[in-house]
Amino acid sequence: MQSIKIGLLGGGQLAKMFIQSAVNYPVHITCMDADAQAPGLQLAHTRVVQSVQDYDAVLAMGLEQDVITIEVEAVNVDALFELERLGKKVYPQARVIQTIQDKGLQKTFFKEHGLPTAAFSKANTIEAALALPIEYPIIQKKCKGGYDGKGVAVVHTADQLVPNLFPAVLEDKISIQKEIAVMVARNAAGEVRVFPSVECHFDEQLHLVDYLFCPSQLSHEEEETIQALAQQIITQLDMVGLLAIEFFISPSAEILINELSPRPHNSGHHTIEANETSQFEQHLRAILNWPLGSTELKQASVMLNLIGQGSHTGPATYVGLENLLDLQNVFVHLYGKSIHKPHRKMGHLTILDKSVDQALRKAQKIKKEFIITTNQ
């Protein structure tokens, strides 16, 4: 097998971990990001310091590759359509990225395919929203550009609609008992593999995942339903690559699809140690049309996000790292971000144990003793 040239759009921590997995195989990774210090650029075989939104830069880089893929949705999709027209393999496909870039198009896809999701309306302007027969409260989601809780607002009355979040999806506010995520992969041959679901717990102030665990506390029937929905979604999208799907479980056990991400995802980081195949290797296998790996869970796991603490920006300091390294079955992943910023994702830990409860107890202790901050 000759070395395969892969073009990777985006150079964040997902790019770094993808490259760490991919370099075990005969591949050459060209990574593009506007930030010359981006974690992924530090490991790539070839670095391109350009914006992934730049049409000409994406096109030029893509023309030199065998396969083009992403680690972030916010890329120039027009350039990807042109690369496909010129015969290049783009996975996930440009039309899939275009759909998922826009929450309005995502929700319409769910509705058209009979997939369970919260009821919603779409409005391009606040005036259009005010004309709709909406029952409040609702969740207002900016169609493009929102992530990690940004671009989302809880709206209790019409006068609370946020003008700068239009065009928007206006979604019924539902009661949520659990938030579940699942990763599913599909290659060009149509082979599909689904990872076991994870249960996510969020920091209510930051709207970020604090920690997640696997296996989840879903019933056998709920897990089977989510696994089947994951296969259905990626197949109906006719998508090649790795797809993260976020679900809400209501108090009445109703399963509703929240959002999609067509790439490796924070909710799959534990798979590096906890599963037979990591999400990053599975993404590689999928986009190269290789046989997909086993998704079997090897051991109960908790993934703990490491978020920058304190209120200052400056060189990152790791408090308690030496003590952390003395613990068994605790795996440290620091993303190589030299500058600490408040609430910035700086890394994650994966903790394996005989049960989720034992791993959670260890995680809560670690959370108090290991801190990422700055002395400035």
N, C-alpha and C positions, 0 to 999 in steps of 0.2 A: 504494500500500500504506500503510495506517495503521500507526502505531506499535503494536507488540505488547508487552503487559505480561508480563514474566517474573519470577516469584518464585524466588529462589535461596536455598536453605537451606544455610547454612555460609558463613563469610567468610574462610577461609584463603587461602593463596597460589593454590590452584586457582581459587577464586572471582575473585581479582584477575586472573589470566591469562584466564579465561573472559570477564570484563567487558571487558578490553582488546580482545579479539577481537570481542565482540558489538556494541560501540558503533559499529562500522563500518556497522551496519545500523539500520533504523528500529525500535529496541527501547527499552523503558524497563525498567531492572533494579531490582528491589527486593531487597535482600540482608539476610538475618537472621543475626545471630550474637550470642552473649552478651557477647563482648568488644568494647567500643566502639572499640578500637584495631586490630581485625582488618584485615588488608590489603584484603580485598574491600570492607569497609564504606567505606573511604576513597575508592573509585572509583564506588560505586553511585549511581544517580540518587536512590534513596530508601533510607534506612538504618533498620533495625529492630533495636534492641538488646534482643534477647530470646533465650532459649535455644531451639535447634531441637528440644529434647526437650519443650518446653512445648506440650501439646495445644492449649490455647486460643489461644496466640500463633501457632502454625503455622496453625491453622484460620482465624483472623482475617486473617492476611496472605494466605493462599492464596485466600480468597474475593474478593480485590481483583485477582487476576491472570488472565491468559489461559492461561498455562502455568506449572506449578510444576516445578522441577528441583532437583538436589542437587549439592553438591561434597563431601559426606561421607555415609557410610552411616548414622551414628548419629543418626538423626532420629526424630521421633515418627511411626511408621508408621500408628498408629491414626487420627491426624488426616489423613493422606494418603488412607486408605481412605474416610474421611468426605467429603473433598473430591471424590474420584472419584464417590461416591454422589450428590453434589450436582451432578454434571455437569462438574466441572473436569478439565482435562487435566493429568495428573501423569505425567511422564516422567523417569526410568524409572518404570514402574508400581509401585504400592504393594506388590503381591504379589511383584514381582521384588526390591525392596529388602528385604522381609521375609525372603525366602529367603536372600539373600546376607548379611544381618545375622548369620545363624546358620550357623556352619561345619558343624554337624551337618546342617542342611537342605541346604546346598550339596552335601555329600558324598552325601547320599541322592539328590539330583537327578542327580548324575553316575552313580550306580549304576543308578537306574531307567531312564536313557536309554542305558545301555551305553557310557558315555564312560570313557576310560581314566584311572584314578586309583589311587593307592596303596591297598591294602587297609586297612580301618579297622573299628573298633567305636565305639559311643557308650555313654557312661555318665553318669548324672546325679550320682552320688556316688562317693566313693572305695570304699565298701563294694561297690557294684555293679561297679566296675572290678576289684576283687580277686576277684570271683566269675567273671570271664570267663577263658576259656582263651587268654590272651595269651602270645605269644612275644616276649620282650624282646630287644633294645632297641626302644622305640617313641618316637614324637613325641606328646606330650600337648598338645592345642590347646584353649584355652578356647573354648566355642561362641560366646560373644558378647563383644565389647569389645576383642579383641586386635588389634594393628596394629604394623607396623614391628618385628616380633620380640617384641613384648610379648604376654604371654598364651600363650607357647609354651615348652615345656621338653622337653629330651631326657631320657628315662627309661630307665635301664639295668636296673633291678630294681624289683620291685613296691613296695619300701619307699621308692622315690624319687618315687612319684606325689605330685603337688602338690595338697593339699586345696583351696586357693583357686582352682584352675583348673577346677573342676567347676561345671556340667555341661561335659563335654569330649568331643572327638573323640580317639580313641586310634588313631594311624595307624602302620602299619609304617614303620620307619626304612629308607629306601632309599639306595643309593649314588647320588650326583648328580655327573654329569660337567659339565653345563651348566645354567644357569637362564635361561630364555627368557621374554620377555613379548611380547604382541601386543595391539594395540588394534583393535577392530572396532566399526563403527557400523551402525545400522539405523534407518530412518525408518518412519512409520506405513504408508506404501505398500508396505513390505516390501523396499525397496532395501537392499542390504548392501554395504559396502566394508570391506576389511581392510587395515591398514597392514603394511608389511614388518616381520618379527620383529626384535627387538633382543636382544642378549646382555648379561646383567647380571652384574656382579662386585660382591660384597658385602664390606663391612668386617666381618671375622669377629668383632670385639669388639662393635661397635655393632649388628650385624644390620640394617644399613641399606645400600641401594645406594650404593656408592662411585662407580662410573661404569658406563655402558653404551655400547654401540656398535651402529651399524647401517651397512651390512648385517651380519647375524650370520655366524658361520662354519658354519651349518647346511648340510648337503648340499641339493641341489635337491629331492630326494625328501622330506627332513625338513621343508623349508619348505612344500612343497605339502601335506603332511599337517597341519601346524599351521594353515595358512590354511583348509583344509577344516574342521578341528575348530572354528575360531573362527566360521566361518559357521554350522556346525551348532548350536553352543551358543547363540548369540544368537537363532537362528531357533526352536530348541526352547523357549527361555525366552519366546518371543514378545515380546521386549523392544524398546522404542523408546528410543534414546539411544546412549551410548557405553559400551562394556564393555572393561575391561582383564582379560586372562587371563594368569596365570602358569603356566608349564610347567616340569617337570623333565625332563632328558634323562639317562637312565641310561648307565653305561659300555657296556651292550649295545645302545645306541641306542633303548631303549624310551622312548616319549613319554608322559608322565603329566601330567594337569592337577593343579595345586596349588590355586589359589584364584582367585576372581573379585572384581572391583571394578566396580560399575555407574556409572562416572563417569570424567572425566578423571583421569589417573594420572601419578605420577612417571616411569614408564617411557615416557611419550609426550611429555615436554617437548621433546625434540630436534626434534619435528615442526614447531615454530614456524618454524624456519629451514630445516630439512633436507628437508621434504616440500612437495608442491604445496599441500596443505591441512593446517593444523594440527589437532591433536586437539581444540582448543577450538572452532574454527570448525565442525569436523565435528559436535561435540556440539550446537552451536546449530542447524545444518542438520537434524540428526536429530530434535530435539525439536519443531521447527517444521514438520516434514514437507516440507522443501525438498529439492531434488535434492542428493545427497551429492557432495562434491568428490573430485578425484583424490587418491589416497594415494601416488602415485609419489614415490620418493626422488630428490631432485635432486642430492645429493652425499653422500659418506661422512661420517659424523658420530660424534662422541663427546659424551655428556652427562655432565658432572661435577657431582655434588652438592656444594654448599658448606655444610659443617657447622661449627657453632661450635666453636672450639678453646679449650683452656685449661680451668681448673676454676672460674672465677668467673662470676658473673652481674652484668651492668651494661650501660651504653650501648654499642652496637655500634661497633667500630672496624674499618675496612677497610684492611689493610696491603698495599700493593703495587698498589692499584687503578689508579693513574696509569700504571704500567708495563704493566698488563694492557690498557689502552685503546689502547696503541700497537701491539698485535698485530692482524694481519689475519684476518678470518673467525673471530673469537672474539666471541661474543655473550653479554653479561652480563645476568643476570636476578636482581636482588636483590628480595626479597619484601616489603621495607618493614617488617620487624620491628625496631623501634628498640632492643629489649632483647636482648642476647646472652645465651644460656644454653649451657652445655656440651652439645655433641652435638645442638643444635637445628638443624633445616634452615633456613638463612638465605637460600639462593638456589641458583642453578645456572648453569653455563656450558654453552654449546653451541659445539663446535669443529668446523668444516667443513674438509675437505682432500680431496686427490685420492684418498687411500686411508685406510682405518681405521688402518693402522700409522702413517702420518704424523700423523694426528689424535691418536692415543694418545701418541706421543712428545711432542707439544706439550702435551697434557693433563698428563702427568707432570711436565713442567717447570713448568707453571703451578701445579700443586698445591703445589709447594715454595715458590713465590714469592708467592702470593696467599693471605692468611690473614684470617679473620674472627674477632675476639676482642674483649676489653674491656680497658680500662686499669685497671679497678677490681678 
